[in-house]
Amino acid sequence: MSSETNTLLHRDELQGKRYPLYFERAVLILALVAMFFLHPVVLSMVDGTLGMLVAWCGLPLFLLLCAEMIGRLVQSMQKG
């Protein structure tokens, strides 16, 4: 191997820890399963058009947000 750097800014970069992608995928699948089970509960709690909007749009977005935050938490723990 040569001692020359091959990055654009000619920096020396170190290999970091391997990110546990399987964990993030499992959390996403758990969010999908939670959507399946929580959808009828949300529909029964909120009636009418607002209930449909919350159940079909709000709940999936909220669960996706939770999955993303868990992924970011794991990523920040891997950094340190």
LUMTOR-218856 format. One record per atom (N, C-alpha, C, O): residue number from 1; residue in three letters; x, y, z; atom name. Coordinates in nm, 4 decimals. Last residue first. Example, Ala and Ser with C-alpha at 12.3 -4.5 7.8 and 13.67 -1.06 7.14 Angstrom:
<sites>
SITE   k   r       xx       yy       zz  a
SITE   2 SER   1.2850  -0.2250   0.7080  N
SITE   2 SER   1.3670  -0.1060   0.7140 CA
SITE   2 SER   1.2900   0.0030   0.7870  C
SITE   2 SER   1.3409   0.1138   0.8039  O
SITE   1 ALA   1.3190  -0.5690   0.7800  N
SITE   1 ALA   1.2300  -0.4500   0.7800 CA
SITE   1 ALA   1.3200  -0.3300   0.7800  C
SITE   1 ALA   1.4236  -0.3319   0.8465  O
</sites>
This chain:
<sites>
SITE   k   r       xx       yy       zz  a
SITE  80 GLY  -1.9595   0.7361   1.9812  N
SITE  80 GLY  -1.8785   0.7605   2.1003 CA
SITE  80 GLY  -1.8143   0.6422   2.1528  C
SITE  80 GLY  -1.7432   0.6499   2.2530  O
SITE  79 LYS  -2.1029   0.6221   1.7686  N
SITE  79 LYS  -1.9972   0.7210   1.7462 CA
SITE  79 LYS  -1.9003   0.7290   1.8624  C
SITE  79 LYS  -1.7783   0.7289   1.8457  O
SITE  78 GLN  -2.3010   0.4637   1.8728  N
SITE  78 GLN  -2.1924   0.3980   1.8017 CA
SITE  78 GLN  -2.0747   0.4924   1.7806  C
SITE  78 GLN  -1.9598   0.4485   1.7753  O
SITE  77 MET  -2.4782   0.6518   1.9706  N
SITE  77 MET  -2.4101   0.5642   2.0663 CA
SITE  77 MET  -2.2917   0.4937   2.0008  C
SITE  77 MET  -2.1917   0.4670   2.0675  O
SITE  76 SER  -2.5725   0.7588   1.7332  N
SITE  76 SER  -2.4935   0.8442   1.8223 CA
SITE  76 SER  -2.4203   0.7620   1.9279  C
SITE  76 SER  -2.3109   0.7996   1.9702  O
SITE  75 GLN  -2.7093   0.5341   1.6347  N
SITE  75 GLN  -2.5963   0.5895   1.5596 CA
SITE  75 GLN  -2.5096   0.6790   1.6478  C
SITE  75 GLN  -2.3869   0.6755   1.6383  O
SITE  74 VAL  -2.9106   0.5078   1.8223  N
SITE  74 VAL  -2.8123   0.3994   1.8067 CA
SITE  74 VAL  -2.6888   0.4512   1.7351  C
SITE  74 VAL  -2.5764   0.4160   1.7708  O
SITE  73 LEU  -3.0428   0.7482   1.7669  N
SITE  73 LEU  -2.9889   0.7234   1.9005 CA
SITE  73 LEU  -2.8823   0.6143   1.8950  C
SITE  73 LEU  -2.7762   0.6273   1.9560  O
SITE  72 ARG  -3.1258   0.7054   1.5062  N
SITE  72 ARG  -3.0288   0.8123   1.5335 CA
SITE  72 ARG  -2.9654   0.7960   1.6713  C
SITE  72 ARG  -2.8476   0.8266   1.6898  O
SITE  71 GLY  -3.3089   0.4960   1.5518  N
SITE  71 GLY  -3.1916   0.4757   1.4664 CA
SITE  71 GLY  -3.0844   0.5803   1.4895  C
SITE  71 GLY  -2.9655   0.5485   1.4921  O
SITE  70 ILE  -3.4958   0.6324   1.7055  N
SITE  70 ILE  -3.4241   0.5187   1.7652 CA
SITE  70 ILE  -3.2979   0.4897   1.6842  C
SITE  70 ILE  -3.1923   0.4619   1.7410  O
SITE  69 MET  -3.5846   0.8130   1.5140  N
SITE  69 MET  -3.5181   0.8634   1.6344 CA
SITE  69 MET  -3.4406   0.7519   1.7056  C
SITE  69 MET  -3.3325   0.7755   1.7595  O
SITE  68 GLU  -3.7038   0.6396   1.3293  N
SITE  68 GLU  -3.5886   0.7207   1.2888 CA
SITE  68 GLU  -3.5123   0.7720   1.4105  C
SITE  68 GLU  -3.3892   0.7743   1.4103  O
SITE  67 ALA  -3.9143   0.5404   1.4806  N
SITE  67 ALA  -3.8125   0.4481   1.4299 CA
SITE  67 ALA  -3.6863   0.5243   1.3902  C
SITE  67 ALA  -3.5749   0.4781   1.4149  O
SITE  66 CYS  -4.0595   0.7798   1.5218  N
SITE  66 CYS  -4.0040   0.7059   1.6365 CA
SITE  66 CYS  -3.8938   0.6109   1.5922  C
SITE  66 CYS  -3.7905   0.6011   1.6585  O
SITE  65 LEU  -4.1299   0.8371   1.2562  N
SITE  65 LEU  -4.0484   0.9311   1.3321 CA
SITE  65 LEU  -3.9837   0.8621   1.4513  C
SITE  65 LEU  -3.8656   0.8836   1.4789  O
SITE  64 LEU  -4.2936   0.6188   1.2067  N
SITE  64 LEU  -4.1711   0.6336   1.1287 CA
SITE  64 LEU  -4.0759   0.7306   1.1974  C
SITE  64 LEU  -3.9546   0.7092   1.1971  O
SITE  63 LEU  -4.4999   0.6788   1.3837  N
SITE  63 LEU  -4.4215   0.5572   1.4038 CA
SITE  63 LEU  -4.2902   0.5613   1.3260  C
SITE  63 LEU  -4.1877   0.5129   1.3740  O
SITE  62 PHE  -4.5923   0.9205   1.2688  N
SITE  62 PHE  -4.5437   0.9180   1.4060 CA
SITE  62 PHE  -4.4566   0.7955   1.4311  C
SITE  62 PHE  -4.3507   0.8066   1.4929  O
SITE  61 LEU  -4.6747   0.8310   1.0172  N
SITE  61 LEU  -4.5680   0.9305   1.0278 CA
SITE  61 LEU  -4.5077   0.9323   1.1679  C
SITE  61 LEU  -4.3862   0.9441   1.1836  O
SITE  60 PRO  -4.8825   0.6513   1.0871  N
SITE  60 PRO  -4.7609   0.6031   1.0201 CA
SITE  60 PRO  -4.6450   0.7024   1.0292  C
SITE  60 PRO  -4.5300   0.6622   1.0470  O
SITE  59 LEU  -5.0587   0.8420   1.2251  N
SITE  59 LEU  -4.9999   0.7262   1.2923 CA
SITE  59 LEU  -4.8767   0.6726   1.2191  C
SITE  59 LEU  -4.7742   0.6499   1.2834  O
SITE  58 GLY  -5.1300   1.0312   1.0212  N
SITE  58 GLY  -5.0604   1.0695   1.1430 CA
SITE  58 GLY  -4.9898   0.9542   1.2120  C
SITE  58 GLY  -4.8744   0.9670   1.2528  O
SITE  57 CYS  -5.2580   0.8780   0.8118  N
SITE  57 CYS  -5.1441   0.9676   0.7880 CA
SITE  57 CYS  -5.0631   0.9942   0.9146  C
SITE  57 CYS  -4.9408   0.9808   0.9142  O
SITE  56 TRP  -5.4552   0.7027   0.9011  N
SITE  56 TRP  -5.3845   0.6712   0.7775 CA
SITE  56 TRP  -5.2627   0.7587   0.7527  C
SITE  56 TRP  -5.1723   0.7182   0.6797  O
SITE  55 ALA  -5.5469   0.8126   1.1458  N
SITE  55 ALA  -5.5104   0.6705   1.1376 CA
SITE  55 ALA  -5.4257   0.6397   1.0144  C
SITE  55 ALA  -5.3335   0.5585   1.0223  O
SITE  54 VAL  -5.5999   1.0817   1.0853  N
SITE  54 VAL  -5.5023   1.0483   1.1897 CA
SITE  54 VAL  -5.4546   0.9043   1.1740  C
SITE  54 VAL  -5.3354   0.8766   1.1872  O
SITE  53 LEU  -5.7941   1.0479   0.8853  N
SITE  53 LEU  -5.6715   1.1227   0.8575 CA
SITE  53 LEU  -5.5625   1.0883   0.9587  C
SITE  53 LEU  -5.4468   1.0683   0.9220  O
SITE  52 MET  -5.9929   0.9097   1.0218  N
SITE  52 MET  -5.9302   0.8485   0.9038 CA
SITE  52 MET  -5.7968   0.9171   0.8729  C
SITE  52 MET  -5.6988   0.8510   0.8386  O
SITE  51 GLY  -6.0544   1.1029   1.2155  N
SITE  51 GLY  -6.0038   0.9711   1.2547 CA
SITE  51 GLY  -5.9343   0.9004   1.1404  C
SITE  51 GLY  -5.8295   0.8384   1.1590  O
SITE  50 LEU  -6.1574   1.3074   1.0572  N
SITE  50 LEU  -6.0347   1.3306   1.1331 CA
SITE  50 LEU  -5.9725   1.1978   1.1777  C
SITE  50 LEU  -5.8503   1.1835   1.1772  O
SITE  49 THR  -6.3915   1.1928   0.9682  N
SITE  49 THR  -6.2837   1.2188   0.8730 CA
SITE  49 THR  -6.1510   1.2415   0.9434  C
SITE  49 THR  -6.0456   1.2001   0.8952  O
SITE  48 GLY  -6.4958   0.9849   1.2458  N
SITE  48 GLY  -6.5152   1.0693   1.1285 CA
SITE  48 GLY  -6.3916   1.0834   1.0418  C
SITE  48 GLY  -6.3015   0.9995   1.0418  O
SITE  47 ASP  -6.3372   0.9657   1.5724  N
SITE  47 ASP  -6.4417   0.9358   1.4743 CA
SITE  47 ASP  -6.4337   1.0288   1.3533  C
SITE  47 ASP  -6.3733   1.1359   1.3585  O
SITE  46 VAL  -6.0888   0.8101   1.7498  N
SITE  46 VAL  -6.1227   0.9352   1.6814 CA
SITE  46 VAL  -6.2211   0.9021   1.5697  C
SITE  46 VAL  -6.1917   0.8202   1.4827  O
SITE  45 MET  -6.0832   0.5458   1.8483  N
SITE  45 MET  -6.0719   0.6587   1.9394 CA
SITE  45 MET  -6.1184   0.7901   1.8770  C
SITE  45 MET  -6.1805   0.8722   1.9444  O
SITE  44 SER  -6.0999   0.3772   1.6315  N
SITE  44 SER  -6.2081   0.3721   1.7297 CA
SITE  44 SER  -6.2030   0.4906   1.8264  C
SITE  44 SER  -6.3059   0.5314   1.8802  O
SITE  43 LEU  -5.8627   0.4398   1.4976  N
SITE  43 LEU  -5.9910   0.4617   1.4307 CA
SITE  43 LEU  -6.1068   0.4607   1.5294  C
SITE  43 LEU  -6.2026   0.5361   1.5124  O
SITE  42 VAL  -5.6770   0.3527   1.6860  N
SITE  42 VAL  -5.6856   0.4956   1.6549 CA
SITE  42 VAL  -5.8183   0.5266   1.5870  C
SITE  42 VAL  -5.8801   0.6291   1.6160  O
SITE  41 VAL  -5.7272   0.0782   1.6722  N
SITE  41 VAL  -5.7420   0.1489   1.7997 CA
SITE  41 VAL  -5.7581   0.2987   1.7753  C
SITE  41 VAL  -5.8427   0.3636   1.8368  O
SITE  40 PRO  -5.6631   0.0091   1.4088  N
SITE  40 PRO  -5.8028   0.0009   1.4554 CA
SITE  40 PRO  -5.8266   0.0755   1.5864  C
SITE  40 PRO  -5.9348   0.1299   1.6082  O
SITE  39 HIS  -5.3740   0.0756   1.4238  N
SITE  39 HIS  -5.4665   0.1405   1.3304 CA
SITE  39 HIS  -5.6121   0.1288   1.3746  C
SITE  39 HIS  -5.6811   0.2307   1.3781  O
SITE  38 LEU  -5.2175  -0.0865   1.5850  N
SITE  38 LEU  -5.2689   0.0382   1.6408 CA
SITE  38 LEU  -5.3704   0.1087   1.5512  C
SITE  38 LEU  -5.4456   0.1936   1.5990  O
SITE  37 PHE  -5.1419  -0.3059   1.4249  N
SITE  37 PHE  -5.2214  -0.3277   1.5454 CA
SITE  37 PHE  -5.2827  -0.1999   1.6016  C
SITE  37 PHE  -5.3906  -0.2051   1.6607  O
SITE  36 PHE  -5.0049  -0.1868   1.2100  N
SITE  36 PHE  -5.1100  -0.2844   1.1838 CA
SITE  36 PHE  -5.2011  -0.3014   1.3054  C
SITE  36 PHE  -5.3231  -0.3102   1.2911  O
SITE  35 MET  -4.8147  -0.0348   1.3428  N
SITE  35 MET  -4.9149   0.0322   1.2598 CA
SITE  35 MET  -5.0339  -0.0609   1.2357  C
SITE  35 MET  -5.1492  -0.0181   1.2407  O
SITE  34 ALA  -4.6609  -0.2384   1.4525  N
SITE  34 ALA  -4.7359  -0.1496   1.5420 CA
SITE  34 ALA  -4.8437  -0.0751   1.4651  C
SITE  34 ALA  -4.9533  -0.0544   1.5172  O
SITE  33 VAL  -4.5489  -0.3342   1.2164  N
SITE  33 VAL  -4.6374  -0.4217   1.2938 CA
SITE  33 VAL  -4.7219  -0.3392   1.3903  C
SITE  33 VAL  -4.8406  -0.3665   1.4081  O
SITE  32 LEU  -4.3940  -0.1111   1.1493  N
SITE  32 LEU  -4.4991  -0.1576   1.0579 CA
SITE  32 LEU  -4.5992  -0.2480   1.1301  C
SITE  32 LEU  -4.7197  -0.2389   1.1071  O
SITE  31 ALA  -4.2205  -0.1051   1.3678  N
SITE  31 ALA  -4.3090   0.0096   1.3433 CA
SITE  31 ALA  -4.4228  -0.0293   1.2491  C
SITE  31 ALA  -4.5360   0.0152   1.2676  O
SITE  30 LEU  -4.0849  -0.3446   1.3272  N
SITE  30 LEU  -4.1688  -0.3295   1.4456 CA
SITE  30 LEU  -4.2645  -0.2115   1.4317  C
SITE  30 LEU  -4.3779  -0.2180   1.4793  O
SITE  29 ILE  -3.9466  -0.2716   1.0976  N
SITE  29 ILE  -4.0476  -0.3777   1.0882 CA
SITE  29 ILE  -4.1407  -0.3730   1.2092  C
SITE  29 ILE  -4.2612  -0.3947   1.1961  O
SITE  28 LEU  -3.7770  -0.0799   1.2121  N
SITE  28 LEU  -3.8712  -0.0412   1.1066 CA
SITE  28 LEU  -3.9815  -0.1455   1.0904  C
SITE  28 LEU  -4.0978  -0.1100   1.0714  O
SITE  27 VAL  -3.6306  -0.2399   1.3855  N
SITE  27 VAL  -3.7144  -0.1340   1.4411 CA
SITE  27 VAL  -3.8167  -0.0877   1.3375  C
SITE  27 VAL  -3.9312  -0.0593   1.3724  O
SITE  26 ALA  -3.4964  -0.3992   1.1984  N
SITE  26 ALA  -3.5900  -0.4618   1.2923 CA
SITE  26 ALA  -3.6831  -0.3575   1.3540  C
SITE  26 ALA  -3.8019  -0.3841   1.3726  O
SITE  25 ARG  -3.3345  -0.2075   1.0777  N
SITE  25 ARG  -3.4374  -0.2760   0.9981 CA
SITE  25 ARG  -3.5419  -0.3417   1.0886  C
SITE  25 ARG  -3.6612  -0.3397   1.0585  O
SITE  24 GLU  -3.1687  -0.1451   1.2919  N
SITE  24 GLU  -3.2541  -0.0417   1.2345 CA
SITE  24 GLU  -3.3654  -0.1032   1.1496  C
SITE  24 GLU  -3.4784  -0.0545   1.1509  O
SITE  23 PHE  -3.0404  -0.3918   1.3250  N
SITE  23 PHE  -3.1219  -0.3367   1.4334 CA
SITE  23 PHE  -3.2178  -0.2307   1.3799  C
SITE  23 PHE  -3.3346  -0.2271   1.4184  O
SITE  22 TYR  -2.8981  -0.4218   1.0882  N
SITE  22 TYR  -3.0040  -0.5178   1.1182 CA
SITE  22 TYR  -3.0960  -0.4656   1.2277  C
SITE  22 TYR  -3.2163  -0.4916   1.2249  O
SITE  21 LEU  -2.6988  -0.2320   1.1058  N
SITE  21 LEU  -2.8113  -0.2062   1.0161 CA
SITE  21 LEU  -2.9276  -0.3012   1.0431  C
SITE  21 LEU  -3.0434  -0.2646   1.0228  O
SITE  20 PRO  -2.4915  -0.1222   1.3103  N
SITE  20 PRO  -2.5815  -0.2385   1.3167 CA
SITE  20 PRO  -2.7093  -0.2145   1.2356  C
SITE  20 PRO  -2.8140  -0.1809   1.2909  O
SITE  19 TYR  -2.1881  -0.0227   1.1566  N
SITE  19 TYR  -2.3205   0.0190   1.2018 CA
SITE  19 TYR  -2.4152  -0.1009   1.2010  C
SITE  19 TYR  -2.4199  -0.1745   1.1024  O
SITE  18 ARG  -1.8653  -0.0809   1.2723  N
SITE  18 ARG  -1.9686  -0.1237   1.1792 CA
SITE  18 ARG  -2.1053  -0.0893   1.2371  C
SITE  18 ARG  -2.1351  -0.1222   1.3519  O
SITE  17 LYS  -1.6602   0.2008   1.3537  N
SITE  17 LYS  -1.7289   0.0773   1.3912 CA
SITE  17 LYS  -1.8362   0.0444   1.2872  C
SITE  17 LYS  -1.8905   0.1340   1.2224  O
SITE  16 GLY  -1.4398   0.3354   1.0949  N
SITE  16 GLY  -1.5185   0.3382   1.2173 CA
SITE  16 GLY  -1.5779   0.2024   1.2493  C
SITE  16 GLY  -1.5505   0.1028   1.1823  O
SITE  15 GLN  -1.1183   0.3837   0.9739  N
SITE  15 GLN  -1.2389   0.3017   0.9622 CA
SITE  15 GLN  -1.3113   0.3026   1.0956  C
SITE  15 GLN  -1.2510   0.2737   1.1989  O
SITE  14 LEU  -0.9960   0.7154   0.9308  N
SITE  14 LEU  -0.9930   0.5871   0.9986 CA
SITE  14 LEU  -1.1258   0.5148   0.9782  C
SITE  14 LEU  -1.2313   0.5772   0.9668  O
SITE  13 GLU  -0.8242   0.9111   0.6955  N
SITE  13 GLU  -0.9498   0.8712   0.7569 CA
SITE  13 GLU  -0.9369   0.7319   0.8149  C
SITE  13 GLU  -0.8753   0.6430   0.7561  O
SITE  12 ASP  -0.6361   1.1838   0.6245  N
SITE  12 ASP  -0.6227   1.0464   0.6722 CA
SITE  12 ASP  -0.7514   1.0107   0.7445  C
SITE  12 ASP  -0.7850   1.0735   0.8449  O
SITE  11 ARG  -0.7107   1.3787   0.3344  N
SITE  11 ARG  -0.7150   1.3552   0.4780 CA
SITE  11 ARG  -0.6848   1.2089   0.5065  C
SITE  11 ARG  -0.7059   1.1220   0.4220  O
SITE  10 HIS  -0.7381   1.5093   0.0837  N
SITE  10 HIS  -0.6120   1.4479   0.1254 CA
SITE  10 HIS  -0.6037   1.4338   0.2773  C
SITE  10 HIS  -0.5046   1.4713   0.3399  O
SITE   9 LEU  -0.9847   1.5711  -0.0062  N
SITE   9 LEU  -0.9158   1.6737   0.0721 CA
SITE   9 LEU  -0.7833   1.6247   0.1280  C
SITE   9 LEU  -0.7226   1.6921   0.2112  O
SITE   8 LEU  -1.0578   1.3359  -0.1366  N
SITE   8 LEU  -1.0546   1.4618  -0.2102 CA
SITE   8 LEU  -0.9761   1.5699  -0.1372  C
SITE   8 LEU  -0.9085   1.6512  -0.2002  O
SITE   7 THR  -0.8406   1.0561  -0.0617  N
SITE   7 THR  -0.9615   1.1352  -0.0434 CA
SITE   7 THR  -0.9468   1.2673  -0.1173  C
SITE   7 THR  -0.8365   1.3059  -0.1558  O
SITE   6 ASN  -0.6195   0.8962  -0.0577  N
SITE   6 ASN  -0.7013   0.8927  -0.1777 CA
SITE   6 ASN  -0.8327   0.9670  -0.1591  C
SITE   6 ASN  -0.9275   0.9432  -0.2339  O
SITE   5 THR  -0.2808   0.9581   0.0381  N
SITE   5 THR  -0.4231   0.9526   0.0701 CA
SITE   5 THR  -0.5029   0.9563  -0.0586  C
SITE   5 THR  -0.4583   1.0136  -0.1580  O
SITE   4 GLU   0.0102   0.7520   0.0188  N
SITE   4 GLU  -0.0698   0.8636  -0.0304 CA
SITE   4 GLU  -0.2152   0.8455   0.0109  C
SITE   4 GLU  -0.2662   0.7337   0.0179  O
SITE   3 SER   0.1572   0.5339   0.0799  N
SITE   3 SER   0.1269   0.6231   0.1910 CA
SITE   3 SER   0.0444   0.7439   0.1469  C
SITE   3 SER   0.0118   0.8294   0.2293  O
SITE   2 SER   0.0403   0.2251  -0.0672  N
SITE   2 SER   0.1154   0.3503  -0.0701 CA
SITE   2 SER   0.0729   0.4384   0.0465  C
SITE   2 SER  -0.0341   0.4196   0.1044  O
SITE   1 MET   0.0835  -0.1182   0.0000  N
SITE   1 MET   0.0000   0.0000   0.0000 CA
SITE   1 MET   0.0877   0.1242   0.0000  C
SITE   1 MET   0.1952   0.1267   0.0599  O
</sites>
